[in-house]
Amino acid sequence: MAASMEEDVTSLRPESWLIHRAKSCLKTDGCAAKAWLITARTLFPQNFDIKFEAYEVEKNARNIKLAAKDLQEMLSSFKEEPRLNQELQAVSDALQAEGADPKTALYKDIFSALPAETQRQMLLSVISQKQDVLHQCKATLLILRRFPDLVPDTGVNLAESLLSAEKHAHFHTALNCYRKYLVHDLLPIMLNCKEASLAHKQLYKWLQKSIEFYISYITQPPPLDAGLSSPDMMSPTKKLTMSFSGKRLQAIQGLAEKDSHIPRPWQTLFDIVTATGQQLGWEIGDFFVKTSREAQWQEILLLHNKCQQSDHSGLHRQLLYCTLILLLQCIHDYQTRMDSGLFTGSSNHQESIALMEGFKADGDEGRVHGPKHKKLKVESTIPQIHSNSNIPDSNVLMQNMLTAFKCWEMLHVDSLEK
């Protein structure tokens, strides 16, 4: 048996024999192992296996700077080596991990010890190896956070890839994994990049996609049984519709439950609209910060007056999007206050509510109305609504309803309907 092993060793190539000698010394004499590797690197300076073994020795010994140096050398000379690509992927996975186990921490330390340009080169190399759009997205988000100058090219390309993947997946809802990564993870990075000059056409498209996603998320039926998650949700090809005691919940398709939760969807939508507006040159100010519906409506009127004095399409689109979002929020807030369980799954509504159609202002009798869809004087058509002290939050309910009514009328003025 010993003779057989000796024959196996003697049949090795010189560089492999040196690696074997280093490994045999590693457990008992680390200094001797390093000496063998130094000798090997001197004799065979362009051998990948020797360089990788030296890197492994330094990594396992937690010699961060030396391991980072070895990794940098391999990245510059052996980009196509499968073992190196696997190691780069392991580093990338560690950077995305939320935990702090020893192995993850080690990889993060090695990455931090690399020069910035090498970090950039390494992450771009990882992205180039990805075939799946979602995996590519996660790696790209990592590099965009660290190198925002890549947003105009890499970020925009990823956004278009996500939209293309969503289209080819034939989802029937905006609540899917590709849309979520686009509007919740990627867009905030791109929109807050001061160096990026993004095309207005793309900004409007992304804004529309964002509104569709967040309104769908906010108004989706609530889950009544959180225990019915499925591993199939991790596959974007799975169209998941779950039934909960007669109600149907359409989750974010292609994502696990923990990745589907968005803590403050309204605020996130407001942030996206504000950041998009800044890119488009809107003077959006503190519109979404105001707590008074009347104050928000006055901002809408001010913007409408500016539109009357200008044909600039940007002003009209700002009026359209701000009015639309205010309308949707008022309706959602109104419905939630009327029935607090409507979007949470535990309805406790007791009052009977009647919504009447066909408001008319006082003194309308005998008035000849103009053609439908003519420009409306919104303030003159406000119905008289009186609060009821028997209904909780009646004043807030009234303000939400009146503001929603005015927004609806505003959306039908000639300048916006065109």
N, C-alpha and C positions, 0 to 999 in steps of 0.2 A: 504493500500500500504506500509506504514511504517512498519507495523507488518510483512508483507511478506518479506521485505528486512531484517528485524531483524532475521527472521527464517532462511533465506538463510545464513546469516553470522554465526549464531550459529551452523549451520550444517557443517561448514567447519572444516577440520582437524586442529589441533593446529598450524602446520607450515604454512598452507595456511591462517589461521586467522591472524597470525603475519605479513605475507606479505600484507594482506588486510589493516591492521592497518597502516603499513608503507606507503602504497600508499595513503591512505586517508589523511595522514598528509603532504604529499609531497608538495602540492601546497601552503599550508599556513604556514607550519613550517618544514623547511628542517632538523633542528636539531632534532626535535622529530621523524621524519621519520628515520633518521640514528640511533637514540636510539633504536627504535623498531627493526631495522635490526640487530644491535649489539646483542640485546637480542635473536633474532631468531637464529643468527649464533652460539651463545653460547649454546643454547639449542639443536640445530640441526646442528652440524658442518659438516655433510656429505650430507646435503640436497642441491641438485643442484638448485632448484627454488629459494631458499633463496640467494645462492651465485650469481646467475645470476641477481636477482633483485638488489642486492648490487652493482654489476658491472654497471648496467644500471643507477643507481642513481649517481654514481661517474662519469660515462661517460657523462651524460647529464649536470652535474655540471662542466664539463671540469676539473675535478681533475685527470689529466693525470697519475700521478704516482700511485695513488690509483686504478684507473681503470685498469692500466697495471698489477698491482699486483693481482687484482681479476681475470683478464683474465688468467694470468699465473697459478694461483691455479686451475682454472677450467680445463685448458688444461692438467694438470698433473693427474687429477682425473676423468674427465668426457668426455673422447675423443669421445664416441659414442653418445653423446646427440645431437639430430637434431638441437636444437636452438643454441647450441654452434658452430656447424659446419656452420650454416648459418651466424653467426657472424664472424667466421674466414674467410669465403668467402667474406664477406663485406669488411674486412680489406685487403684481397688480391686484390680485385677489386679496392680499393682506391689506393693501391700502384702502380697499373698499369695505373691508370687514369692520363690523361694529365692536366686536369683542377685543380683548387685550390678552389673549393667551401668549405664552412665551414665544412660540414660533412666529405668530403674527407680529409681535413686538420686534422680534429680531429682523424680520424682513423690512419693517417700517424704518428701523434704525439704519439698515444698510442703504435703503433708498435715500434717506435724508443725508447720508454721507456722500452721495454722488453729486458731482457738479450739476448745476441747473440745466445746462445744455445736454448732458448725458441723461438726466431724468426725462427731458423732453424727447430725446431720441428713443429711449427705452419704451415710453408709453406709446409713441407713434408706431413702434415696431409691434407692440402687443395688438394695437388696433388693426394693423394690416393683416394680422393672422386670423382675425375674427371673420367668420362667415355668417353667423346669426346676427340679425340686426339689433336685437335686444342686448346681447352680450357686447356687441360693438358699441352700443349706446352707453352702457355702464363704464366702459373703458374710456370713451370719449369725454364723458362728463368729468371724469377724473382729471384728464389733461386740460380741459377747458378751465376748470377751477384754478389750476396752477399756472396756466399760460393763456391768459385772456386774449393775447394777440392772435391766437388761432381761431377766434370766434368767426370772423368774416368768411373764412374758407371752410374749416373743419366743422364749425357749428352749423352753418347754413346747409352744408352737404348732409349732415346728420338729420337735420330737420326735414329735408326733402326725402331722405331715405325712410324716415319714420312714417311720413304721410303716404309714400308709395307702398310701404309694407302694409299699412292699414287698409289701403284701397284693395290690394291684392288678397288680403285676408277675408274680404267680403263681410266685415262686421256690419250689423244692423243697428248699432248704437255707438254713440260717442264714448261710452264707458268701456274702453278697451285699453290694453297695455300700451300700444303704440302711442295713442293719444295722450295717455297719462304721462309717459316719459317726455313727450313733446312739450305739453303745456305746463306741467308741474315741476319737472326737473331741468329740462333744457332751456326753455324760454327765459326763466328768471336770470340765468347766467348770461344769456345773449343780450337781453334787454338792458341789463345793468352794466354792460361793458361800454365804457365811455369811448374806447378807441374804435368800436365797431360802427360802421356806417351802413345800415341795413336798408335794403330797397323798400320803399313805401308799399309797393304791391304785396310784397311778402309779409310786411308788418300787418296789413289789414287782413290778409288771409289767416295769419296766426292768431290775430285777435278774435276773429270769428270762430276759429276752432276752439279757442280757450273758453269763450262764452258758452258754446255748445256743451263742452265737457263739464264745466262747473255747474251750470244750471241743471244739467242732467244728473250730476252727482248729488246736488242739494235736494232735488225733488224726487229722487228715486225712493221707492218703497223701502221701509226699514227691514232689516233681518229680524225675525222673531226667534230664531234658533241659531246662535253663533257656532254651534258645534257641527254644522253640516258643511264644513269646508271640504274641498276635494283637491288631491294632488293634481288632478287634471287641469286645475286653474292655472298651473304653471305653463301650460301649452297654449300659445296664441291661437292655435287652430280649433280649440275647444270653444264652442258657443254654450256658455253655461247659463241656464235659467233654472233657478231653484224655486220650489213651491213651499210656502210657509203658511200653514193653516188657512188656506184659501187665498192668501196674498202671494204675489209673485215678486221676487227680488232679482233684479238683473245686476250682478256684481260687476266689478271691473274685470272684464274677460282677459284671461291670460296672466293674471296676477294672483299670488297667494293672498290670503286674508290680511296678513300683517302689512303687506305692501299696498293694500287698497285703501287704507285709512288716511284721510286728509283732515287734519284737526280743525282748520279754520278756512273752509272753502270760500266763503264770501270775501274775507280779508285777502286771501290769495288772489282771487279774481280782481279785486280792487287794485292790488299791487301791480298786477300784469297790465291792467288798463292804464294806470298812471305811468308806468315805465314805458309802455308803448306810446302813450301820448307825448312823453318827453322826446322820444325818438322822432315823432311826427311833427314836433314843434307846437303841440297844443299847450295852451295856458290852463292846465287842469287844476292847479293849485290844491286846495284842501277840500275839494268837492266831496270826496268819499269819506272824509274825516268828520264832516259836519254831522251833528246828531239831530238837528232840527230838519224835519221834512220841508218846512217853509223856507228855510235858508237854502236848502238844496234846490228847491223850485225856483227861487229867485236867481240862482246861478244859471239855471236852464233858460229863464227869461232873458237874462243878460246876454247869454250866448246866442239866443234866437234873434235878439236885436242886432247883434253883430252880423249875423247871417243875412239879415235884411239889407244891410249896407254893403255887403261884399258877395261876390260870386265865387270866392275861393272855395274849392271843393273840400279842402281840409276842415274848414269851419263847419260845413254842413254835415260832414261825417262825424265830427266830434259831437255835434248836437244829437245826431242820430244814436250813436253808441251810448252816450251819457244818459239820454232820455230813456233808451231801451233798458239799460241796466237798472236805473232808478225805478222804472215801472215794474220790472221783475222782482226787485227786492221788496218793494212796497206790497206787492201781491203775496209774496212768500211770507213776509212778516205778518201781514193781515191774517193769512190762513193759519199760520203757526199760533198766533195769539187766540184765534177763534177756537182752534182745536190743537192743543199742545202736543197731542199724540199723533198728529197727522203724519209727521216725518220721523217719529221716534218709535212708533209701534205700539203705543199704549194710550189709546184715545180716552179722554175723560170729559169730552164735550157734553154739556147738558142743555144749553140753550138752543131753541129752534131759530134758525136764521133764514131770512128771505132776502134774496138779492133781486132788486127790481130793475128792469131794463127800461130805457126810454126817458132819461132825465130831461127836464126842460127848465129853463130859468123862469123866475117870476116875470109875468108880463108878456109871455110868449104867445098868449092867445091872439089869434087873428093875424099873426105875423107870417108873411110869405117867406118861406125858407128858400135859400139859393140851392143850386145844384149840389148833389152829393160830392164830397171830397173837395169842395172849395175851401179856401183858407179860412180857418176857424179862429175867432177871437176867444181863446181858451178861457180867459178870466171871466168873460161875460156868460159863459155857459155852465158855471159851477153850480151844481144842485145845492139846495138847502138841506143839510143833514144835521140833526141834533143828537148830541150824545145822550146815552141812557146810563144813569148812575147805577142801575142794577147789573150792568155788564162790566166785568173787570177790564181795566185799561181801555175804557170806551173812548177817551180822548185820543189815545194813540191809534186805536182802530180807525177812528174817523179821519185822522191825518193821513194814515196810510191809504185809505180808500179814496180820499179827495186827491191826494197826490198822484195815485195811480190813474184816476180819471183824467186829471190834467195832462199827465204824460201820454195817455192814450190819444187824447185830442191833439197834442203837439205832434205826435208821430204821423198824423193825417193832414198836416198843413201841406200846401202845394210844394214848398221848397224841399221837403223831405220825401214826399211821395214820388217826386221825379227822380 
